[in-house]
Amino acid sequence: MSWLRPAYQFSSFSSIPWRDLKNDGIEAICLDKDNCITLPEKPEIHDKLALDKCLAVFGHERVAILSNTAGYREDLLAQSLEQIAGVKVIRHNLPKPYCQDEVLSHFKGLKPDQIGIVGDRLLTDVLMANRM
């Protein structure tokens, strides 16, 4: 297995078939922020419909955001993003790809292969997912 090979690839956040992932055994979704659900450094969701579809399948308790710009240590952007998105931003003291323990702690009771990591970078998102 290559540490940098994603299990799934989609052309955009809006093209992710959430129900298919759920049917494949994914029980929770961890979303990257920048370039996935928002523009960099901004809290506004740029595709609310896609996020709503994800939430309809997994529920608010099984969707979280993990970002190196919101939630990396304590910051105000994370609080704002939680209010806008309606899901938790996972706080972490180490940057991705080294914060898998915080992801696993957030989704207590789930095995690593039951958590889908949605991101846009091989060296952070995909590497962390495969390390889990």
VMD Tcl script that builds the backbone (N, CA, C; Angstrom):
set m [mol new atoms 396]
animate dup $m
set s [atomselect $m all]
$s set {name element resname resid chain x y z} {
  {N N MET 1 A 0.836 -1.185 0.000}
  {CA C MET 1 A 0.000 0.000 0.000}
  {C C MET 1 A 0.879 1.247 0.000}
  {N N SER 2 A 0.541 2.186 -0.819}
  {CA C SER 2 A 1.233 3.462 -0.812}
  {C C SER 2 A 0.587 4.371 0.228}
  {N N TRP 3 A 1.413 5.020 1.028}
  {CA C TRP 3 A 0.902 5.927 2.058}
  {C C TRP 3 A 0.201 7.134 1.458}
  {N N LEU 4 A 0.462 7.401 0.170}
  {CA C LEU 4 A -0.107 8.586 -0.460}
  {C C LEU 4 A -1.197 8.252 -1.482}
  {N N ARG 5 A -1.705 7.040 -1.450}
  {CA C ARG 5 A -2.765 6.634 -2.376}
  {C C ARG 5 A -4.116 6.727 -1.677}
  {N N PRO 6 A -4.999 7.600 -2.188}
  {CA C PRO 6 A -6.318 7.700 -1.566}
  {C C PRO 6 A -7.172 6.472 -1.879}
  {N N ALA 7 A -8.067 6.130 -0.972}
  {CA C ALA 7 A -8.983 5.012 -1.196}
  {C C ALA 7 A -10.047 5.386 -2.223}
  {N N TYR 8 A -10.443 6.635 -2.263}
  {CA C TYR 8 A -11.437 7.139 -3.206}
  {C C TYR 8 A -10.931 8.457 -3.771}
  {N N GLN 9 A -11.355 8.777 -4.986}
  {CA C GLN 9 A -11.044 10.075 -5.582}
  {C C GLN 9 A -12.309 10.612 -6.238}
  {N N PHE 10 A -12.583 11.895 -6.005}
  {CA C PHE 10 A -13.747 12.551 -6.588}
  {C C PHE 10 A -13.304 13.888 -7.156}
  {N N SER 11 A -14.009 14.352 -8.166}
  {CA C SER 11 A -13.610 15.581 -8.845}
  {C C SER 11 A -13.861 16.831 -8.010}
  {N N SER 12 A -14.807 16.755 -7.081}
  {CA C SER 12 A -15.111 17.909 -6.239}
  {C C SER 12 A -15.855 17.446 -4.998}
  {N N PHE 13 A -15.954 18.333 -4.037}
  {CA C PHE 13 A -16.687 18.050 -2.809}
  {C C PHE 13 A -18.145 17.723 -3.125}
  {N N SER 14 A -18.717 18.439 -4.071}
  {CA C SER 14 A -20.127 18.236 -4.407}
  {C C SER 14 A -20.392 16.926 -5.137}
  {N N SER 15 A -19.356 16.264 -5.636}
  {CA C SER 15 A -19.564 15.013 -6.374}
  {C C SER 15 A -19.394 13.757 -5.503}
  {N N ILE 16 A -19.156 13.940 -4.220}
  {CA C ILE 16 A -18.950 12.780 -3.340}
  {C C ILE 16 A -20.282 12.067 -3.102}
  {N N PRO 17 A -20.343 10.768 -3.393}
  {CA C PRO 17 A -21.576 10.011 -3.160}
  {C C PRO 17 A -21.641 9.517 -1.708}
  {N N TRP 18 A -22.150 10.354 -0.829}
  {CA C TRP 18 A -22.130 10.082 0.603}
  {C C TRP 18 A -22.798 8.756 0.954}
  {N N ARG 19 A -23.939 8.466 0.345}
  {CA C ARG 19 A -24.660 7.218 0.639}
  {C C ARG 19 A -23.807 6.012 0.249}
  {N N ASP 20 A -23.077 6.083 -0.865}
  {CA C ASP 20 A -22.202 4.977 -1.283}
  {C C ASP 20 A -21.094 4.746 -0.261}
  {N N LEU 21 A -20.527 5.828 0.273}
  {CA C LEU 21 A -19.497 5.679 1.302}
  {C C LEU 21 A -20.075 5.007 2.544}
  {N N LYS 22 A -21.258 5.423 2.926}
  {CA C LYS 22 A -21.932 4.813 4.083}
  {C C LYS 22 A -22.168 3.322 3.825}
  {N N ASN 23 A -22.602 2.996 2.618}
  {CA C ASN 23 A -22.837 1.589 2.266}
  {C C ASN 23 A -21.540 0.785 2.230}
  {N N ASP 24 A -20.407 1.443 2.032}
  {CA C ASP 24 A -19.094 0.782 2.038}
  {C C ASP 24 A -18.531 0.617 3.452}
  {N N GLY 25 A -19.268 1.024 4.474}
  {CA C GLY 25 A -18.826 0.828 5.851}
  {C C GLY 25 A -18.286 2.071 6.530}
  {N N ILE 26 A -18.300 3.214 5.854}
  {CA C ILE 26 A -17.862 4.461 6.484}
  {C C ILE 26 A -18.985 4.936 7.410}
  {N N GLU 27 A -18.646 5.195 8.671}
  {CA C GLU 27 A -19.635 5.589 9.676}
  {C C GLU 27 A -19.511 7.049 10.104}
  {N N ALA 28 A -18.404 7.693 9.747}
  {CA C ALA 28 A -18.200 9.092 10.116}
  {C C ALA 28 A -17.331 9.756 9.060}
  {N N ILE 29 A -17.457 11.065 8.962}
  {CA C ILE 29 A -16.708 11.832 7.965}
  {C C ILE 29 A -15.949 12.950 8.668}
  {N N CYS 30 A -14.673 13.048 8.354}
  {CA C CYS 30 A -13.808 14.115 8.849}
  {C C CYS 30 A -13.419 14.960 7.633}
  {N N LEU 31 A -13.888 16.200 7.614}
  {CA C LEU 31 A -13.708 17.081 6.459}
  {C C LEU 31 A -12.544 18.042 6.644}
  {N N ASP 32 A -11.746 18.189 5.619}
  {CA C ASP 32 A -10.761 19.253 5.584}
  {C C ASP 32 A -11.512 20.554 5.306}
  {N N LYS 33 A -10.978 21.642 5.758}
  {CA C LYS 33 A -11.631 22.932 5.587}
  {C C LYS 33 A -11.232 23.612 4.285}
  {N N ASP 34 A -9.967 24.025 4.193}
  {CA C ASP 34 A -9.514 24.843 3.072}
  {C C ASP 34 A -9.537 24.073 1.752}
  {N N ASN 35 A -10.161 24.674 0.767}
  {CA C ASN 35 A -10.282 24.133 -0.588}
  {C C ASN 35 A -11.190 22.921 -0.677}
  {N N CYS 36 A -11.826 22.543 0.414}
  {CA C CYS 36 A -12.819 21.454 0.375}
  {C C CYS 36 A -14.205 22.024 0.659}
  {N N ILE 37 A -14.376 22.579 1.862}
  {CA C ILE 37 A -15.697 23.135 2.177}
  {C C ILE 37 A -15.690 24.660 2.252}
  {N N THR 38 A -14.490 25.262 2.335}
  {CA C THR 38 A -14.391 26.728 2.359}
  {C C THR 38 A -13.218 27.173 1.497}
  {N N LEU 39 A -13.150 28.455 1.273}
  {CA C LEU 39 A -11.943 29.040 0.707}
  {C C LEU 39 A -10.919 29.151 1.830}
  {N N PRO 40 A -9.636 29.185 1.500}
  {CA C PRO 40 A -8.609 29.280 2.551}
  {C C PRO 40 A -8.831 30.484 3.473}
  {N N GLU 41 A -8.662 30.224 4.773}
  {CA C GLU 41 A -8.725 31.250 5.811}
  {C C GLU 41 A -10.103 31.886 5.992}
  {N N LYS 42 A -11.145 31.345 5.374}
  {CA C LYS 42 A -12.495 31.887 5.479}
  {C C LYS 42 A -13.412 30.864 6.145}
  {N N PRO 43 A -14.403 31.315 6.929}
  {CA C PRO 43 A -15.313 30.367 7.570}
  {C C PRO 43 A -16.557 30.032 6.740}
  {N N GLU 44 A -16.836 30.777 5.677}
  {CA C GLU 44 A -18.061 30.583 4.911}
  {C C GLU 44 A -17.998 29.297 4.091}
  {N N ILE 45 A -19.042 28.487 4.181}
  {CA C ILE 45 A -19.141 27.245 3.423}
  {C C ILE 45 A -19.467 27.602 1.977}
  {N N HIS 46 A -18.653 27.126 1.026}
  {CA C HIS 46 A -18.913 27.502 -0.362}
  {C C HIS 46 A -19.839 26.539 -1.089}
  {N N ASP 47 A -20.125 25.375 -0.539}
  {CA C ASP 47 A -21.097 24.459 -1.140}
  {C C ASP 47 A -21.956 23.868 -0.026}
  {N N LYS 48 A -22.877 24.683 0.472}
  {CA C LYS 48 A -23.743 24.283 1.586}
  {C C LYS 48 A -24.595 23.071 1.228}
  {N N LEU 49 A -25.009 22.964 -0.026}
  {CA C LEU 49 A -25.836 21.832 -0.441}
  {C C LEU 49 A -25.072 20.516 -0.286}
  {N N ALA 50 A -23.806 20.493 -0.684}
  {CA C ALA 50 A -22.995 19.272 -0.541}
  {C C ALA 50 A -22.807 18.925 0.934}
  {N N LEU 51 A -22.555 19.935 1.776}
  {CA C LEU 51 A -22.421 19.684 3.211}
  {C C LEU 51 A -23.741 19.162 3.780}
  {N N ASP 52 A -24.846 19.736 3.356}
  {CA C ASP 52 A -26.153 19.272 3.827}
  {C C ASP 52 A -26.408 17.821 3.430}
  {N N LYS 53 A -25.985 17.429 2.239}
  {CA C LYS 53 A -26.140 16.035 1.801}
  {C C LYS 53 A -25.307 15.099 2.676}
  {N N CYS 54 A -24.094 15.514 3.011}
  {CA C CYS 54 A -23.235 14.730 3.897}
  {C C CYS 54 A -23.893 14.581 5.266}
  {N N LEU 55 A -24.417 15.679 5.799}
  {CA C LEU 55 A -25.059 15.660 7.116}
  {C C LEU 55 A -26.333 14.814 7.109}
  {N N ALA 56 A -27.045 14.797 5.998}
  {CA C ALA 56 A -28.262 13.990 5.903}
  {C C ALA 56 A -27.947 12.498 5.999}
  {N N VAL 57 A -26.786 12.106 5.492}
  {CA C VAL 57 A -26.399 10.687 5.524}
  {C C VAL 57 A -25.760 10.314 6.859}
  {N N PHE 58 A -24.855 11.149 7.363}
  {CA C PHE 58 A -24.071 10.782 8.544}
  {C C PHE 58 A -24.544 11.434 9.841}
  {N N GLY 59 A -25.270 12.535 9.771}
  {CA C GLY 59 A -25.725 13.228 10.975}
  {C C GLY 59 A -24.657 14.163 11.518}
  {N N HIS 60 A -25.095 15.142 12.284}
  {CA C HIS 60 A -24.186 16.171 12.806}
  {C C HIS 60 A -23.137 15.605 13.766}
  {N N GLU 61 A -23.466 14.545 14.488}
  {CA C GLU 61 A -22.524 13.972 15.457}
  {C C GLU 61 A -21.435 13.142 14.794}
  {N N ARG 62 A -21.646 12.716 13.558}
  {CA C ARG 62 A -20.681 11.862 12.865}
  {C C ARG 62 A -19.981 12.590 11.720}
  {N N VAL 63 A -20.044 13.913 11.740}
  {CA C VAL 63 A -19.298 14.736 10.787}
  {C C VAL 63 A -18.530 15.761 11.604}
  {N N ALA 64 A -17.255 15.936 11.271}
  {CA C ALA 64 A -16.429 16.941 11.946}
  {C C ALA 64 A -15.473 17.543 10.933}
  {N N ILE 65 A -14.900 18.656 11.307}
  {CA C ILE 65 A -13.932 19.351 10.462}
  {C C ILE 65 A -12.575 19.266 11.127}
  {N N LEU 66 A -11.563 18.966 10.333}
  {CA C LEU 66 A -10.179 18.936 10.805}
  {C C LEU 66 A -9.356 19.785 9.850}
  {N N SER 67 A -8.723 20.805 10.371}
  {CA C SER 67 A -7.999 21.749 9.524}
  {C C SER 67 A -6.745 22.249 10.226}
  {N N ASN 68 A -5.759 22.566 9.434}
  {CA C ASN 68 A -4.569 23.195 10.006}
  {C C ASN 68 A -4.734 24.707 10.116}
  {N N THR 69 A -5.852 25.249 9.623}
  {CA C THR 69 A -6.091 26.683 9.784}
  {C C THR 69 A -7.231 26.977 10.761}
  {N N ALA 70 A -8.034 25.983 11.093}
  {CA C ALA 70 A -9.109 26.156 12.084}
  {C C ALA 70 A -9.085 24.941 12.992}
  {N N GLY 71 A -8.763 25.152 14.238}
  {CA C GLY 71 A -8.724 24.052 15.185}
  {C C GLY 71 A -7.319 23.641 15.577}
  {N N TYR 72 A -6.333 24.093 14.812}
  {CA C TYR 72 A -4.944 23.814 15.169}
  {C C TYR 72 A -4.604 24.744 16.318}
  {N N ARG 73 A -4.525 24.155 17.482}
  {CA C ARG 73 A -4.490 24.871 18.750}
  {C C ARG 73 A -5.827 25.597 18.899}
  {N N GLU 74 A -5.985 26.497 19.764}
  {CA C GLU 74 A -7.281 27.162 19.949}
  {C C GLU 74 A -7.313 28.429 19.104}
  {N N ASP 75 A -8.403 28.641 18.386}
  {CA C ASP 75 A -8.498 29.858 17.584}
  {C C ASP 75 A -9.954 30.256 17.383}
  {N N LEU 76 A -10.159 31.507 17.026}
  {CA C LEU 76 A -11.505 32.037 16.828}
  {C C LEU 76 A -12.135 31.550 15.534}
  {N N LEU 77 A -11.322 31.246 14.524}
  {CA C LEU 77 A -11.858 30.752 13.263}
  {C C LEU 77 A -12.601 29.436 13.474}
  {N N ALA 78 A -12.096 28.581 14.348}
  {CA C ALA 78 A -12.761 27.306 14.633}
  {C C ALA 78 A -14.144 27.548 15.231}
  {N N GLN 79 A -14.258 28.469 16.159}
  {CA C GLN 79 A -15.557 28.765 16.772}
  {C C GLN 79 A -16.545 29.296 15.746}
  {N N SER 80 A -16.100 30.181 14.902}
  {CA C SER 80 A -16.953 30.743 13.861}
  {C C SER 80 A -17.391 29.663 12.873}
  {N N LEU 81 A -16.458 28.810 12.486}
  {CA C LEU 81 A -16.760 27.738 11.542}
  {C C LEU 81 A -17.768 26.748 12.128}
  {N N GLU 82 A -17.662 26.450 13.412}
  {CA C GLU 82 A -18.631 25.553 14.060}
  {C C GLU 82 A -20.044 26.119 13.987}
  {N N GLN 83 A -20.179 27.410 14.209}
  {CA C GLN 83 A -21.495 28.039 14.147}
  {C C GLN 83 A -22.045 28.025 12.733}
  {N N ILE 84 A -21.211 28.287 11.756}
  {CA C ILE 84 A -21.654 28.342 10.363}
  {C C ILE 84 A -21.972 26.952 9.823}
  {N N ALA 85 A -21.095 25.980 10.081}
  {CA C ALA 85 A -21.256 24.635 9.517}
  {C C ALA 85 A -22.204 23.756 10.328}
  {N N GLY 86 A -22.315 24.029 11.614}
  {CA C GLY 86 A -23.181 23.214 12.460}
  {C C GLY 86 A -22.559 21.897 12.884}
  {N N VAL 87 A -21.240 21.782 12.778}
  {CA C VAL 87 A -20.519 20.588 13.233}
  {C C VAL 87 A -19.277 21.019 14.001}
  {N N LYS 88 A -18.729 20.097 14.774}
  {CA C LYS 88 A -17.542 20.384 15.574}
  {C C LYS 88 A -16.301 20.520 14.695}
  {N N VAL 89 A -15.429 21.399 15.114}
  {CA C VAL 89 A -14.078 21.480 14.569}
  {C C VAL 89 A -13.189 20.777 15.581}
  {N N ILE 90 A -12.482 19.761 15.138}
  {CA C ILE 90 A -11.612 19.000 16.036}
  {C C ILE 90 A -10.392 19.840 16.383}
  {N N ARG 91 A -10.179 20.073 17.671}
  {CA C ARG 91 A -9.000 20.818 18.124}
  {C C ARG 91 A -7.823 19.853 18.186}
  {N N HIS 92 A -6.649 20.331 17.772}
  {CA C HIS 92 A -5.461 19.484 17.772}
  {C C HIS 92 A -4.223 20.333 17.992}
  {N N ASN 93 A -3.241 19.746 18.684}
  {CA C ASN 93 A -2.004 20.456 19.006}
  {C C ASN 93 A -0.880 20.168 18.029}
  {N N LEU 94 A -1.016 19.117 17.240}
  {CA C LEU 94 A -0.059 18.814 16.190}
  {C C LEU 94 A -0.755 18.988 14.854}
  {N N PRO 95 A -0.038 19.468 13.837}
  {CA C PRO 95 A -0.682 19.651 12.534}
  {C C PRO 95 A -0.939 18.311 11.844}
  {N N LYS 96 A -1.833 18.341 10.863}
  {CA C LYS 96 A -2.004 17.158 10.021}
  {C C LYS 96 A -0.685 16.933 9.291}
  {N N PRO 97 A -0.238 15.729 9.173}
  {CA C PRO 97 A -0.895 14.440 9.328}
  {C C PRO 97 A -0.661 13.777 10.683}
  {N N TYR 98 A -0.284 14.523 11.696}
  {CA C TYR 98 A 0.114 13.927 12.981}
  {C C TYR 98 A -0.970 13.968 14.053}
  {N N CYS 99 A -2.196 14.298 13.704}
  {CA C CYS 99 A -3.239 14.467 14.721}
  {C C CYS 99 A -4.328 13.404 14.624}
  {N N GLN 100 A -3.968 12.233 14.152}
  {CA C GLN 100 A -4.970 11.162 14.031}
  {C C GLN 100 A -5.538 10.747 15.383}
  {N N ASP 101 A -4.773 10.893 16.459}
  {CA C ASP 101 A -5.298 10.529 17.785}
  {C C ASP 101 A -6.503 11.392 18.159}
  {N N GLU 102 A -6.461 12.672 17.814}
  {CA C GLU 102 A -7.580 13.557 18.100}
  {C C GLU 102 A -8.813 13.177 17.277}
  {N N VAL 103 A -8.587 12.741 16.035}
  {CA C VAL 103 A -9.703 12.297 15.186}
  {C C VAL 103 A -10.340 11.049 15.802}
  {N N LEU 104 A -9.519 10.086 16.171}
  {CA C LEU 104 A -10.035 8.848 16.765}
  {C C LEU 104 A -10.731 9.122 18.098}
  {N N SER 105 A -10.202 10.049 18.873}
  {CA C SER 105 A -10.829 10.408 20.135}
  {C C SER 105 A -12.187 11.074 19.903}
  {N N HIS 106 A -12.256 11.919 18.900}
  {CA C HIS 106 A -13.520 12.597 18.601}
  {C C HIS 106 A -14.609 11.595 18.211}
  {N N PHE 107 A -14.251 10.626 17.390}
  {CA C PHE 107 A -15.203 9.614 16.928}
  {C C PHE 107 A -15.058 8.349 17.775}
  {N N LYS 108 A -15.235 8.500 19.071}
  {CA C LYS 108 A -15.080 7.386 20.021}
  {C C LYS 108 A -15.901 6.176 19.596}
  {N N GLY 109 A -15.302 5.009 19.731}
  {CA C GLY 109 A -15.998 3.772 19.435}
  {C C GLY 109 A -15.913 3.321 17.992}
  {N N LEU 110 A -15.419 4.178 17.118}
  {CA C LEU 110 A -15.278 3.789 15.717}
  {C C LEU 110 A -13.857 3.331 15.438}
  {N N LYS 111 A -13.731 2.378 14.547}
  {CA C LYS 111 A -12.425 1.924 14.093}
  {C C LYS 111 A -11.920 2.895 13.034}
  {N N PRO 112 A -10.602 2.998 12.870}
  {CA C PRO 112 A -10.061 3.933 11.879}
  {C C PRO 112 A -10.629 3.739 10.472}
  {N N ASP 113 A -10.871 2.497 10.073}
  {CA C ASP 113 A -11.370 2.280 8.713}
  {C C ASP 113 A -12.862 2.592 8.568}
  {N N GLN 114 A -13.498 3.045 9.641}
  {CA C GLN 114 A -14.889 3.480 9.585}
  {C C GLN 114 A -15.006 5.007 9.473}
  {N N ILE 115 A -13.863 5.684 9.456}
  {CA C ILE 115 A -13.840 7.141 9.396}
  {C C ILE 115 A -13.295 7.576 8.041}
  {N N GLY 116 A -14.116 8.271 7.275}
  {CA C GLY 116 A -13.686 8.799 5.985}
  {C C GLY 116 A -13.040 10.155 6.174}
  {N N ILE 117 A -11.835 10.295 5.651}
  {CA C ILE 117 A -11.125 11.574 5.699}
  {C C ILE 117 A -11.254 12.214 4.321}
  {N N VAL 118 A -11.888 13.376 4.254}
  {CA C VAL 118 A -12.084 14.079 2.989}
  {C C VAL 118 A -11.137 15.255 2.964}
  {N N GLY 119 A -10.237 15.269 1.994}
  {CA C GLY 119 A -9.272 16.351 1.896}
  {C C GLY 119 A -8.720 16.487 0.498}
  {N N ASP 120 A -7.848 17.468 0.338}
  {CA C ASP 120 A -7.310 17.762 -0.984}
  {C C ASP 120 A -5.794 17.608 -1.085}
  {N N ARG 121 A -5.128 17.217 -0.020}
  {CA C ARG 121 A -3.661 17.153 -0.049}
  {C C ARG 121 A -3.153 15.753 0.283}
  {N N LEU 122 A -2.238 15.276 -0.551}
  {CA C LEU 122 A -1.655 13.956 -0.335}
  {C C LEU 122 A -0.816 13.907 0.934}
  {N N LEU 123 A -0.012 14.953 1.176}
  {CA C LEU 123 A 0.941 14.921 2.285}
  {C C LEU 123 A 0.338 15.256 3.641}
  {N N THR 124 A -0.925 15.627 3.682}
  {CA C THR 124 A -1.575 15.854 4.976}
  {C C THR 124 A -2.779 14.939 5.121}
  {N N ASP 125 A -3.795 15.160 4.318}
  {CA C ASP 125 A -5.064 14.436 4.466}
  {C C ASP 125 A -4.935 12.944 4.155}
  {N N VAL 126 A -4.396 12.620 2.997}
  {CA C VAL 126 A -4.299 11.208 2.593}
  {C C VAL 126 A -3.287 10.460 3.468}
  {N N LEU 127 A -2.167 11.076 3.739}
  {CA C LEU 127 A -1.169 10.438 4.592}
  {C C LEU 127 A -1.745 10.151 5.978}
  {N N MET 128 A -2.441 11.112 6.559}
  {CA C MET 128 A -3.030 10.903 7.875}
  {C C MET 128 A -4.064 9.770 7.827}
  {N N ALA 129 A -4.917 9.781 6.817}
  {CA C ALA 129 A -5.941 8.732 6.701}
  {C C ALA 129 A -5.297 7.351 6.615}
  {N N ASN 130 A -4.256 7.225 5.832}
  {CA C ASN 130 A -3.603 5.924 5.679}
  {C C ASN 130 A -2.795 5.526 6.924}
  {N N ARG 131 A -2.294 6.497 7.661}
  {CA C ARG 131 A -1.598 6.201 8.915}
  {C C ARG 131 A -2.583 5.707 9.965}
  {N N MET 132 A -3.830 6.173 9.877}
  {CA C MET 132 A -4.851 5.719 10.835}
  {C C MET 132 A -5.156 4.259 10.578}
}
mol reanalyze $m
mol bondsrecalc $m
mol representation Tube
mol addrep $m
